[in-house]
């Protein structure tokens, strides 16, 4: 297969689910190209990035001012393509979206033609404006367009916006059964939809025997939906010695550090920021408890099926999380982890104390965790499902075109 991944950011530290997909496809002999709007240029990147055999093209126009772009493109060809492919009402009501859509379309077509790629499929992640440009490319090339929808991109957006994107797709992939049911309950008109979970690279997330007693860990973006404030509040009344490490960065970092100080936890809590792959695995390996007390925010934002929980399971780290969205699909209560009610500090504290004081239970959860990760989320198992889906989608489009 020749596949173009149209991404917002590449490479992004928190989007390991995209990395694992592309890694599997390239290792399976498929020709993968990436067209990305932006290189986030973070402090760290995953080790696999430099080793991957994949062509990457960044948009030349993504960061350009729209007015400046208009001035530089005041020619007949641009406006002809704009009004040929965009409804006049759309251009007037949302000129930025219309212009961006045509601009990205032109860049992708130029890239494909200049590299003489006989493309089979375009796949994108997150249900957003990228789909409008991708749809134009796929319509011109007569190839299928698929997208994986996640969490923030769907749970916080108006239904009308999402329907616009859904109508442009040939196929929708969702990372949880919860997401699939959510779409089916909200929309009457959907493309074909399939549940394929995000995968783990189990050769990378492999535990040793370095676990330290009462070492607690959270990994994730420091945003409200992760519920880290409730972890801090739960820990504030625990008298046992413990050390709590928080990996990640985000908009809530300042507030969480202030809360840590206010609760008298400054000597027990360390904010490590973004870290290298080596450091991340070391922290998982040392942790005896993994915490992710996710919540649903007032805006409706929530985790779907957090990749970090899968990483913790793979590292045999007993996990405590909440019963929102798809989390109960990956944590079986008292079998491979513990589930509590969101925002319930008392219940969360009780669960933490169970794992601090009950060594036998912690070991049992630990063994079950790794086994569950191997059976359900290995890169090869999930990658094969994705590969098969792509091949079937391409064949279906060819039959329809013939």
C-alpha positions in Angstrom: 0.0 0.0 0.0 1.0 3.6 -0.6 -0.5 5.6 2.3 -0.4 9.3 3.1 -0.9 10.3 6.7 -2.2 13.9 6.9 -1.4 15.0 10.5 -1.6 18.2 12.5 1.7 17.7 14.3 4.5 15.3 13.6 6.3 14.1 15.6 4.4 14.7 18.9 5.5 13.2 22.1 2.0 12.5 23.4 0.7 10.9 20.2 2.5 7.5 20.5 -0.6 5.8 19.0 0.2 7.5 15.6 3.9 6.5 15.9 3.0 2.9 16.6 0.7 2.7 13.6 3.2 4.1 11.1 6.0 2.0 12.6 4.0 -1.2 12.0 3.0 -0.2 8.5 6.5 0.7 7.4 8.0 -2.5 9.0 5.3 -4.5 7.1 6.7 -3.1 3.8 4.1 -0.4 3.1 5.1 2.9 1.6 4.0 5.6 4.1 4.3 9.3 3.5 3.5 12.0 6.1 2.1 15.5 5.3 2.1 17.5 8.5 1.0 21.0 9.2 3.5 21.6 12.0 6.6 20.3 13.6 6.1 20.9 17.4 9.9 20.8 18.0 9.5 19.5 21.6 12.4 19.0 24.0 12.3 15.2 23.4 11.2 12.9 20.7 10.7 9.1 20.6 13.8 7.1 19.7 12.0 5.4 16.9 11.5 8.6 14.9 15.0 8.7 13.5 15.0 5.1 12.6 11.8 5.1 10.6 11.8 4.9 6.8 9.1 7.4 6.1 9.0 10.5 3.9 7.8 13.7 5.8 6.6 16.9 4.2 5.7 19.9 6.3 3.2 22.5 5.1 4.8 25.7 3.8 1.7 27.8 4.5 0.3 26.6 7.8 1.8 29.4 9.9 1.2 32.1 7.2 -1.1 35.0 7.9 -4.2 34.5 5.8 -4.3 38.1 4.6 -0.6 37.8 3.6 -1.4 34.6 1.8 -4.3 36.2 -0.1 -2.1 39.1 -1.2 0.6 36.7 -2.5 -2.0 34.6 -4.3 -4.1 37.2 -6.1 -4.2 35.3 -9.4 -6.8 33.8 -11.6 -5.8 30.1 -10.9 -6.1 30.4 -7.1 -9.5 32.1 -7.1 -10.7 29.6 -9.8 -9.8 26.7 -7.6 -11.3 28.4 -4.6 -14.7 28.9 -6.1 -14.7 25.6 -8.0 -14.2 23.6 -4.9 -15.9 25.7 -2.2 -19.5 26.7 -1.9 -19.8 30.5 -2.2 -21.6 30.7 1.1 -18.8 28.8 2.8 -16.2 31.2 1.3 -18.1 34.3 2.6 -19.0 32.8 6.0 -15.7 31.2 6.8 -13.0 32.5 4.5 -10.1 31.3 6.7 -11.3 27.6 6.6 -12.0 27.8 2.9 -8.7 29.3 2.0 -6.8 26.9 4.3 -8.6 23.9 2.8 -7.6 24.9 -0.8 -4.1 25.7 0.3 -3.5 22.4 1.9 -5.1 20.6 -1.0 -2.7 22.3 -3.4 0.3 21.5 -1.3 -0.6 17.8 -0.9 -1.3 17.4 -4.7 2.0 19.1 -5.5 3.8 16.7 -3.1 2.1 13.6 -4.6 2.8 14.7 -8.2 6.4 15.8 -7.6 7.2 12.4 -6.0 5.1 10.5 -8.6 3.2 8.6 -5.9 0.4 6.3 -7.0 -1.5 6.8 -3.7 -4.0 4.2 -2.4 -5.3 5.9 0.7 -5.2 9.0 2.9 -5.6 8.5 6.6 -5.8 11.3 9.2 -6.1 11.5 13.0 -8.7 13.7 14.8 -12.0 14.8 13.4 -11.1 18.4 12.3 -10.6 20.8 9.4 -7.8 18.7 7.9 -10.6 16.4 6.6 -11.9 19.1 4.3 -8.6 19.4 2.4 -8.0 15.6 2.5 -11.4 15.0 1.0 -10.6 17.3 -2.0 -7.4 15.3 -2.6 -9.2 12.0 -2.4 -12.0 13.1 -4.7 -9.5 14.2 -7.3 -7.5 10.9 -7.0 -10.6 8.7 -6.6 -9.1 7.1 -3.5 -10.6 6.4 0.0 -10.3 8.7 3.0 -10.3 7.4 6.6 -9.9 9.0 10.0 -9.3 8.0 13.6 -11.4 10.1 16.0 -10.3 10.4 19.6 -11.6 12.5 22.5 -11.1 16.3 22.5 -11.8 16.4 18.8 -15.3 15.0 19.3 -16.6 15.4 22.8 -16.2 19.2 22.9 -17.4 20.0 19.4 -20.9 20.9 18.1 -22.7 18.1 16.4 -23.1 20.1 13.2 -19.4 20.6 12.9 -18.7 16.9 13.4 -21.4 15.9 10.8 -19.7 18.1 8.2 -16.5 16.1 8.7 -18.2 12.7 8.9 -19.9 13.3 5.6 -16.5 13.6 3.9 -15.2 10.3 5.1 -15.3 6.8 3.6 -14.4 5.2 6.9 -14.2 6.1 10.6 -11.9 4.3 13.1 -12.5 4.7 16.8 -10.1 3.6 19.6 -12.8 2.3 22.0 -16.2 0.6 22.0 -17.4 3.6 24.1 -16.5 5.9 21.2 -18.3 3.7 18.7 -21.5 3.6 20.8 -21.2 7.4 21.3 -21.2 8.1 17.5 -24.0 5.6 16.8 -26.2 7.2 19.5 -25.5 10.8 18.3 -25.6 10.6 14.5 -28.1 9.2 12.1 -25.7 9.4 9.1 -22.3 7.8 9.6 -19.6 6.4 7.3 -18.6 2.8 8.0 -17.2 2.7 11.5 -14.9 0.2 13.3 -13.3 -0.1 16.7 -9.5 -0.5 16.6 -7.7 0.3 19.8 -4.4 2.2 20.0 -1.5 -0.1 20.4 1.5 -0.6 22.6 5.1 -1.5 21.6 5.6 -4.3 24.1 9.3 -4.7 23.1 9.8 -1.1 24.3 7.6 -1.2 27.4 9.1 -4.3 29.1 9.3 -4.4 32.9 12.4 -5.4 34.9 12.5 -5.9 38.7 13.3 -2.4 39.8 9.9 -1.6 41.4 10.2 0.6 44.5 7.8 0.5 47.4 5.2 3.4 47.6 6.5 5.0 44.4 3.5 6.5 42.7 3.4 7.8 39.1 1.2 9.8 36.8 1.9 10.3 33.1 -0.1 12.6 30.9 -0.7 16.2 29.7 -1.3 18.5 32.7 -4.9 19.4 31.8 -8.1 19.3 33.7 -9.5 16.1 32.3 -6.6 14.1 33.8 -8.0 14.8 37.3 -4.5 15.2 38.8 -5.8 17.7 41.4 -7.9 14.8 42.9 -4.8 12.6 43.1 -3.0 15.4 45.1 -6.0 15.9 47.4 -6.2 12.1 48.0 -2.5 11.8 48.8 -2.5 14.8 51.2 -4.1 12.8 54.0 -2.0 9.7 53.6 0.5 9.3 56.4 2.6 6.5 54.9 5.9 7.5 53.3 5.5 7.8 49.5 7.0 9.6 46.5 4.7 10.9 43.7 6.2 11.7 40.3 4.2 13.5 37.6 5.4 13.4 34.0 4.1 15.8 31.4 3.3 19.4 30.8 0.3 21.5 30.1 -2.0 24.4 30.9 -2.7 23.2 34.5 0.9 22.9 35.5 1.1 26.2 37.5 -2.2 25.5 39.3 -1.1 21.9 40.2 2.2 23.1 41.6 0.4 25.8 43.7 -2.0 23.1 45.0 0.9 20.8 45.8 2.4 23.6 48.0 -0.9 24.4 49.6 -1.5 20.8 50.6 2.0 20.5 52.1 3.1 17.9 49.6 6.1 19.8 48.2 8.6 17.3 49.6 6.7 14.3 48.3 5.7 15.4 44.8 8.0 16.0 41.9 7.0 17.5 38.5 9.3 16.0 36.0 8.0 17.7 32.9 8.4 16.0 29.5 11.0 13.3 29.6 13.0 11.0 27.2 11.8 7.5 26.4 14.5 6.1 28.6 13.5 8.2 31.6 9.8 7.4 31.0 10.4 3.6 31.0 12.6 4.0 34.1 9.8 5.8 35.9 7.2 3.2 34.9 9.6 0.4 36.0 10.1 2.0 39.5 6.5 2.8 40.1 4.5 0.5 42.4 1.2 2.4 41.6 0.1 4.3 38.5 -2.6 6.9 39.0 -4.9 8.5 36.4 -8.0 9.8 38.1 -9.6 11.1 34.8 -12.7 13.2 34.9 -15.3 14.7 32.5 -14.8 18.5 32.4 -17.5 21.1 32.3 -16.8 21.5 28.6 -17.4 17.8 28.1 -13.7 17.0 27.4 -12.6 13.5 28.7 -10.2 10.7 28.1 -11.4 7.9 25.8 -9.0 5.0 26.2 -5.7 6.6 27.6 -2.6 5.2 26.0 -0.7 5.8 29.3 -2.9 3.2 31.1 -1.9 0.7 28.4 1.7 1.6 28.9 1.4 1.1 32.7 -0.3 -2.3 32.2 2.5 -3.4 29.9 5.0 -2.4 32.5 3.1 -4.4 35.2 2.3 -1.3 37.1 -0.9 -1.7 39.1 -3.3 1.1 38.0 -5.9 3.2 39.7 -8.3 5.1 37.4 -12.0 6.1 37.1 -15.1 4.6 35.5 -15.5 7.3 32.8 -15.8 6.6 29.0 -13.7 3.6 27.9 -11.4 3.2 30.9 -13.5 0.2 32.2 -12.8 -1.5 28.9 -9.1 -1.7 29.8 -9.2 -1.9 33.6 -11.1 -4.8 35.1 -11.8 -3.8 38.6 -9.7 -5.8 41.1 -8.3 -8.0 38.3 -5.7 -5.8 36.5 -6.3 -2.5 38.3 -8.8 -0.6 40.5 -11.7 1.6 39.3 -13.1 4.4 41.4 -15.7 7.2 40.9 -14.3 10.4 39.3 -13.7 13.3 41.7 -14.2 11.0 44.7 -11.2 11.9 46.8 -12.2 9.5 49.7 -12.6 6.5 47.3 -9.3 7.3 45.5 -7.4 7.6 48.8 -8.8 4.2 49.9 -7.7 2.6 46.6 -4.2 4.0 47.0 -3.9 2.8 50.6 -5.0 -0.7 49.5 -2.1 -0.9 47.1 0.4 0.6 49.6 -0.6 -1.8 52.3 -1.6 -5.0 50.5 1.5 -6.4 48.8 -0.2 -9.6 47.6 -3.0 -7.7 45.9 -0.5 -5.4 44.2 1.5 -8.4 42.8 -1.7 -10.1 41.6 -2.8 -7.0 39.7 0.7 -6.5 38.3 0.8 -10.0 36.8 -2.7 -9.7 35.3 -1.8 -6.3 33.8 1.0 -7.4 31.6 -1.0 -10.4 30.4 -3.9 -8.3 29.4 -1.7 -5.8 27.5 -0.1 -8.6 25.5 -3.4 -10.2 24.6 -5.2 -6.9 23.6 -2.9 -4.1 22.7 0.4 -5.3 21.2 1.6 -3.4 18.2 1.5 -6.4 16.0 -2.1 -7.5 17.0 -3.5 -4.0 16.6 -1.4 -3.1 13.6 -2.7 -6.2 11.7 -6.3 -5.1 12.3 -5.5 -1.6 10.9 -3.6 -3.0 7.9 -6.5 -5.4 7.0 -9.0 -2.5 7.4 -7.0 -0.3 5.0 -6.6 -3.1 2.4 -10.3 -3.8 2.5 -11.1 -0.1 2.2 -8.9 0.2 -0.8 -10.3 -2.9 -2.5 -13.9 -1.7 -1.8 -13.1 1.7 -3.4 -11.6 0.0 -6.5 -14.7 -2.2 -6.9 -16.9 0.8 -6.6 -14.9 2.7 -9.2 -14.9 -0.2 -11.7 
